[in-house]
Amino acid sequence: MTDAASPDRRVNIPEVLAEVTEIFERYETALAVKDVDVLDATFWNSPHTIRYAMHENGYGFDEIHAHRVRRPAGVSLKQERLKLVITTIGTDFATTNLEFRMPSGRTGRQSQTFVKFPDVGWKVVAAHVSTQDEAPVW
């Protein structure tokens, strides 16, 4: 028996997956060209939004925006995409995870948590970018 009030938890509904994929790709393009308007529009304008980046931690939309404005244009950490996994759950929650090769040869990773708000649509509420150290030899 299904309760009518049960949340929708279907995974990767095609049209929802397509929406999130489009927003993710738009964000990636904006990162490459430092389109601050698109970068800002992708994130939830809230003091609760968090973005851990390579060289700063942004607590709240205002701090995240300030870091974006200071970041130099034309600097890309991503030389090659290695693996992209986008997972949507229901119609209003998604995660994106990208593994990439940096110009230095190191492996980078980024993740974003998206929520679809009734009034503003899909927004990143939390994000993280880091590098992966080589595995230790045991």
DRENLO-371556 format. One record per residue: residue number from 1; residue in three letters; x, y, z negated of N, C-alpha, C in turn. Coordinates in pm, 1 decimal. Atoms other than C-alpha are relative to their C-alpha. Example, Ala and Ser with C-alpha at 12.3 -4.5 7.8 and 13.67 -1.06 7.14 Angstrom:
2
PT  seq  type       nxx       nyy       nzz      caxx      cayy      cazz       cxx       cyy       czz
PT    1   ala      89.0    -119.0       0.0    1230.0    -450.0    -780.0      90.0     120.0       0.0
PT    2   ser     -82.0    -119.0       6.0    1367.0    -106.0    -714.0     -77.0     109.0     -73.0
***
This chain:
138
PT  seq  type       nxx       nyy       nzz      caxx      cayy      cazz       cxx       cyy       czz
PT    1   met      84.0    -118.2       0.0       0.0       0.0       0.0      88.3     124.3       0.0
PT    2   thr     -76.7    -123.5     -10.0     129.8     345.1      89.8     -78.9     114.0     -61.6
PT    3   asp      60.7    -117.7      62.5      54.6     650.2    -119.6       9.2     115.9      98.3
PT    4   ala       2.0    -111.3     -94.8     -48.2     945.8      98.4      96.5     110.3     -40.7
PT    5   ala     -90.9    -104.2      46.7     172.4    1170.3    -117.3     146.4     -43.8       4.1
PT    6   ser    -138.3      48.5      -5.7     484.3     954.5     -66.4      78.9      80.4     101.8
PT    7   pro     -82.1     -75.2     -95.4     768.3    1146.2      96.3      40.3     -86.8     119.0
PT    8   asp     -44.8      67.5    -121.5     871.5    1055.0     448.6     150.0     -25.1     -12.9
PT    9   arg    -142.0      32.2      13.4    1203.5     872.5     426.1      51.0     -80.3     120.4
PT   10   arg     -49.4      68.2    -120.5    1237.8     740.5     779.0     136.2      57.4      38.1
PT   11   val    -136.5     -40.4     -33.5    1598.3     752.7     896.2      11.6      26.2     149.7
PT   12   asn     -32.3     -39.0    -137.1    1702.9     931.7    1215.4    -119.8      -3.1      95.3
PT   13   ile     112.5     -22.8     -90.4    1364.1    1017.6    1359.4      58.1      75.9     120.2
PT   14   pro     -71.2     -58.4    -114.7    1476.1    1103.6    1715.2     -10.7     152.4      12.7
PT   15   glu      13.0    -145.4     -17.9    1332.3    1456.8    1730.9      66.6      77.1    -114.5
PT   16   val     -66.4     -65.4     113.5    1466.1    1544.5    1383.8     151.3      -8.3      18.3
PT   17   leu    -142.5      17.1     -27.4    1808.2    1403.1    1469.7      45.9      96.9     109.0
PT   18   ala     -34.0     -93.3    -108.1    1807.6    1611.0    1789.3       7.8     144.0     -52.3
PT   19   glu      -2.4    -135.7      58.3    1724.7    1930.8    1592.4     128.3      24.4     -77.3
PT   20   val    -118.1     -17.4      85.1    2005.5    1880.3    1342.8     127.2      -4.4      84.5
PT   21   thr    -116.8       8.3     -88.6    2254.2    1779.3    1613.4      20.4     132.1      73.0
PT   22   glu      -9.9    -128.6     -70.7    2177.7    2099.2    1806.2      52.8     109.3     -92.7
PT   23   ile     -46.2    -101.4      96.5    2226.9    2315.1    1495.7     146.5     -23.3     -35.2
PT   24   phe    -139.3      32.6      29.6    2551.4    2133.1    1410.6      91.5      45.7     113.0
PT   25   glu     -84.4     -38.3    -114.6    2691.3    2187.3    1761.3       7.3     151.9      15.9
PT   26   arg      -0.5    -146.4      -5.9    2589.4    2554.6    1758.1      95.5      56.0    -105.6
PT   27   tyr     -89.2     -41.8     108.5    2770.5    2593.9    1424.8     146.3     -24.9      36.7
PT   28   glu    -137.8      31.3     -39.6    3083.9    2423.3    1558.7      51.2      99.2     104.5
PT   29   thr     -38.4    -100.0    -100.6    3090.0    2658.0    1859.4      23.8     134.8     -66.4
PT   30   ala     -14.9    -128.1      70.5    3041.7    2958.3    1629.9     128.1       3.9     -82.5
PT   31   leu    -126.8       5.3      73.9    3335.3    2843.7    1414.7     117.6      30.2      92.7
PT   32   ala    -111.0     -14.9     -94.0    3561.6    2830.2    1719.2      17.7     143.3      47.4
PT   33   val      -8.6    -136.3     -53.3    3478.1    3185.0    1829.2     -24.4     107.1    -106.6
PT   34   lys      28.3     -88.4     113.0    3410.7    3337.0    1483.3    -124.6      85.8      24.5
PT   35   asp     128.3     -67.4     -13.7    3049.0    3422.8    1551.5     -66.0       0.4    -138.2
PT   36   val      44.1      -6.7     139.5    2968.7    3533.2    1195.6    -151.8      -1.1     -10.6
PT   37   asp     146.5       0.6       5.1    2600.6    3591.3    1274.7     -55.5    -141.8       4.5
PT   38   val      46.7     138.6      -9.4    2550.3    3228.6    1378.6      45.7     -78.8    -122.6
PT   39   leu     -49.3      70.0     118.9    2768.0    3101.3    1093.4     -89.0      31.1    -119.9
PT   40   asp      87.0     -39.5     111.3    2563.7    3299.1     842.0    -140.7     -57.3      15.5
PT   41   ala     136.8      48.5     -22.7    2234.3    3195.7    1000.8     -13.8    -149.5     -25.8
PT   42   thr       4.2     144.1      21.4    2327.2    2830.4     956.7      -9.3     -34.4    -148.5
PT   43   phe      -3.4      28.2     143.6    2365.6    2858.2     579.0    -118.6      63.1     -71.7
PT   44   trp     108.3     -47.4      85.0    2094.6    2903.2     317.1      46.7     126.3     -70.6
PT   45   asn     -34.4    -126.6      64.3    2101.0    3262.7     194.8     -45.8      -6.4    -145.4
PT   46   ser      34.3      23.4     139.6    2106.2    3173.0    -172.8     126.2       0.1     -85.7
PT   47   pro    -114.8      10.9      90.3    2336.3    3204.2    -473.4      31.0    -145.9     -35.2
PT   48   his     -20.7     141.8      29.2    2300.6    2824.0    -500.3      77.1     -73.4     109.4
PT   49   thr     -71.8      62.6    -110.6    2473.8    2752.6    -167.8     148.6      -8.2     -33.6
PT   50   ile    -142.5      20.5      27.9    2826.6    2610.9    -193.6      70.5     -44.8     127.3
PT   51   arg     -85.0      45.4    -110.9    3101.6    2574.8      66.1     143.0      -7.8     -50.4
PT   52   tyr    -141.5      21.3      31.2    3436.8    2423.3     -25.0      73.1     -10.2     132.7
PT   53   ala     -73.8      -0.2    -125.9    3675.4    2504.5     257.2     147.0     -31.1     -26.7
PT   54   met    -142.0      33.8      13.7    4044.9    2444.3     320.0      73.2      94.4     -95.1
PT   55   his     -78.4     -98.2      74.6    4164.0    2764.1     157.5     -82.7      86.4     -94.1
PT   56   glu      82.6     -77.5      92.4    3872.8    2891.5     -48.5    -121.0     -82.3     -42.1
PT   57   asn     125.5      56.9      47.7    3568.9    2794.7    -247.5    -102.9     111.1       1.5
PT   58   gly     106.3     -99.5      -6.1    3248.5    2981.1    -173.0    -117.6     -43.1     -84.9
PT   59   tyr     114.0      26.0      88.4    2992.2    2987.3    -450.6    -105.4     106.8      26.9
PT   60   gly     105.2     -93.3     -36.9    2679.5    3149.8    -315.7      22.1      55.7     139.4
PT   61   phe      -3.9     -48.8    -137.8    2595.9    3290.4      25.3      92.2     120.4      16.3
PT   62   asp     -80.2    -121.6     -13.8    2765.6    3625.6     -39.3     149.6     -30.0       5.0
PT   63   glu    -141.7      37.3      -3.1    3104.6    3466.1    -115.6      34.8     -71.6     129.4
PT   64   ile     -24.6      72.6    -125.1    3075.6    3234.7     184.0      10.1      99.0     115.5
PT   65   his      -3.6    -102.9    -104.4    2998.5    3532.2     408.2     130.2      80.0      -6.6
PT   66   ala    -122.7     -79.7      15.2    3292.8    3732.1     267.3     122.1     -76.7      52.4
PT   67   his    -111.2      80.7     -52.5    3533.1    3445.4     347.0      -4.3      -4.4     152.3
PT   68   arg      12.3       6.3    -146.0    3397.6    3423.0     700.6      48.7     128.6      65.7
PT   69   val     -39.1    -129.5     -56.6    3450.2    3792.5     763.9     152.5      14.6      -2.1
PT   70   arg    -146.7     -11.5      13.2    3812.8    3771.1     641.0      76.2     -98.4      87.6
PT   71   arg     -68.2     104.2     -77.4    3895.4    3457.5     841.0      38.4      54.0     138.0
PT   72   pro     -39.8     -49.5    -132.0    4098.1    3536.4    1154.1     -73.0     -74.3     112.0
PT   73   ala      64.8      61.7    -116.1    3936.7    3470.3    1490.4     100.8     -86.3      75.0
PT   74   gly     -84.5      81.5     -86.4    4070.5    3204.6    1723.5      83.0    -104.7     -71.5
PT   75   val     -74.0     101.3      74.2    4202.1    2974.3    1449.9     -88.6    -123.1     -11.4
PT   76   ser      79.0     122.3       7.0    4079.1    2618.0    1486.4      82.4    -110.0     -65.2
PT   77   leu     -65.3     113.5      65.1    4166.7    2330.2    1259.7     -25.7    -129.4      75.9
PT   78   lys      43.7     122.3     -66.0    4006.6    2082.0    1498.4      60.5     -12.2     138.7
PT   79   gln     -59.1      25.8    -130.5    4216.1    1948.9    1781.3     -79.2    -107.4      74.8
PT   80   glu      71.5     111.6     -61.4    4015.0    1631.6    1841.8    -101.1     -56.7     -99.6
PT   81   arg     100.7      67.5      83.0    3693.8    1483.1    1707.7      30.3    -148.2      -0.8
PT   82   leu     -22.8     143.3      11.9    3743.5    1133.9    1575.9    -130.5     -75.8     -22.9
PT   83   lys     126.8      67.7      28.4    3400.7    1043.2    1437.9     -98.6     100.7     -56.3
PT   84   leu     108.8     -84.7      48.0    3073.1    1228.2    1388.1    -116.8     -89.5     -38.2
PT   85   val     117.3      74.8      46.6    2790.7    1081.0    1180.3    -102.4     101.5     -49.6
PT   86   ile     110.7     -84.6      43.4    2461.7    1267.5    1149.7    -112.1     -93.1     -43.4
PT   87   thr     107.0      82.5      53.6    2194.3    1113.0     931.6    -111.7      90.7     -48.9
PT   88   thr     116.0     -73.7      49.2    1846.1    1251.8     883.0     -86.5     -96.8     -79.2
PT   89   ile      91.3      79.4      81.9    1606.9    1127.8     616.9    -130.8      76.3      -6.7
PT   90   gly     127.0     -69.9      -9.1    1245.0    1214.4     674.4      11.6     114.1      98.8
PT   91   thr       3.6    -113.1     -93.6    1180.4    1548.5     839.1      64.6     125.6     -56.2
PT   92   asp     -53.6    -124.0      57.9    1356.0    1789.2     602.9     129.7     -16.9     -77.9
PT   93   phe    -128.2      19.7      67.0    1688.9    1643.3     483.7      96.0     -67.7      96.9
PT   94   ala     -99.0      59.1     -90.5    2009.8    1564.1     673.2     140.6      23.6     -52.8
PT   95   thr    -142.0     -19.5      26.5    2382.2    1519.6     636.6      75.4     -12.0     131.0
PT   96   thr     -91.5      11.9    -113.3    2656.7    1571.7     891.4     138.8     -25.5     -56.7
PT   97   asn    -135.8      33.3      42.9    3003.0    1421.6     853.4      87.3     -14.5     123.4
PT   98   leu     -90.5      -0.7    -114.9    3287.1    1486.3    1094.2     141.4     -29.1     -47.9
PT   99   glu    -141.8      26.4      21.3    3633.3    1336.5    1091.4      71.9      50.9     124.7
PT  100   phe     -67.6     -61.3    -113.7    3881.5    1522.9    1311.3     151.4      -1.6     -18.3
PT  101   arg    -145.4      -9.9       0.8    4248.3    1541.2    1403.4      36.7     147.2       8.2
PT  102   met     -46.6    -138.3       3.1    4423.1    1867.3    1321.6     124.0      13.0      89.0
PT  103   pro    -121.6     -18.7     -80.4    4702.5    2020.9    1534.2     125.9     -54.3     -69.3
PT  104   ser    -114.5      51.7      75.8    4943.1    1915.2    1257.7       9.2    -151.8       3.2
PT  105   gly       5.0     145.1      -0.3    4842.8    1552.7    1310.8     -75.7     -57.8    -118.5
PT  106   arg      76.0      45.9     116.8    4665.6    1530.7     976.3    -145.5     -22.2      37.8
PT  107   thr     141.7      25.0     -19.0    4310.7    1404.8     950.6     -79.7      94.3     -89.4
PT  108   gly      89.0     -87.7      75.5    4045.4    1654.6     844.5    -137.8     -61.8      -7.7
PT  109   arg     136.4      49.4      18.1    3696.1    1587.3     717.9     -89.0     116.6     -39.2
PT  110   gln      97.8    -100.0      43.1    3389.2    1803.7     686.3    -134.8     -66.2     -16.1
PT  111   ser     135.9      49.6      20.2    3044.6    1737.2     553.4     -90.4     117.9     -30.2
PT  112   gln     101.1    -101.7      26.8    2728.3    1942.9     537.6    -130.1     -68.3     -40.0
PT  113   thr     131.7      45.7      41.7    2400.1    1888.2     360.4    -100.4     104.4      46.4
PT  114   phe     102.2     -87.8     -55.7    2102.2    2037.0     542.7    -134.7     -27.6     -65.6
PT  115   val     138.7      10.4      44.1    1753.3    2105.4     410.6     -83.4      86.0      94.0
PT  116   lys      89.7     -79.1     -83.8    1462.9    2221.4     625.7    -101.5      68.4     -91.1
PT  117   phe      88.7     -80.0      82.5    1282.3    2502.2     445.5    -120.5      43.2      83.9
PT  118   pro     119.9     -37.0     -76.4     922.2    2587.8     545.1       8.2     138.7      62.4
PT  119   asp      -1.2    -138.2     -48.2     998.4    2958.1     589.0     119.2      36.4      88.1
PT  120   val    -120.1     -39.0     -75.3    1350.0    2960.6     742.7      60.8    -113.0      82.2
PT  121   gly     -51.1     111.8     -79.4    1404.6    2617.0     898.3     121.6     -66.2     -62.5
PT  122   trp    -116.7      76.2      45.4    1720.9    2407.5     873.8     111.0      92.6     -48.0
PT  123   lys    -110.8     -77.3      57.1    1993.6    2548.3     648.8      96.1     -93.5     -72.0
PT  124   val     -99.5      72.2      78.1    2317.7    2414.8     506.0      -8.0      51.3    -143.2
PT  125   val       3.8     -37.3     141.7    2291.9    2410.7     126.8     131.3     -33.4     -70.0
PT  126   ala    -130.8      35.5      55.1    2633.5    2252.5      61.1      88.5     -49.4     113.2
PT  127   ala     -95.5      41.4    -102.8    2945.3    2198.0     270.3     137.4     -20.5     -63.0
PT  128   his    -132.9      31.4      51.2    3295.2    2063.3     221.0      91.4     -28.2     118.1
PT  129   val    -103.6      26.8    -100.5    3609.2    2066.3     435.6     127.2     -35.4     -76.0
PT  130   ser    -123.8      41.3      67.1    3926.7    1882.4     334.5      86.8     -78.1      96.1
PT  131   thr     -88.2      87.1     -76.2    4223.9    1688.8     463.5      13.8    -132.2     -74.9
PT  132   gln     -19.4     133.3      57.3    4294.7    1325.1     406.2     148.2     -29.4      -4.4
PT  133   asp    -140.5      39.2      12.5    4632.8    1226.9     271.9      17.5    -141.1      56.7
PT  134   glu     -28.3     135.8     -46.1    4801.0     920.8     414.7     -23.0     -96.5    -116.0
PT  135   ala      25.7     101.2     103.3    4706.0     605.6     231.0     131.2     -45.0     -62.8
PT  136   pro    -122.3      48.7      64.7    4959.3     498.4     -27.4      25.3    -146.3      36.8
PT  137   val     -36.0     139.5     -25.0    5144.5     176.7      35.1      -2.7     -70.9    -133.9
PT  138   trp      13.8      70.4     128.2    5041.8     -62.3    -242.7      91.7    -117.5      -5.6
***
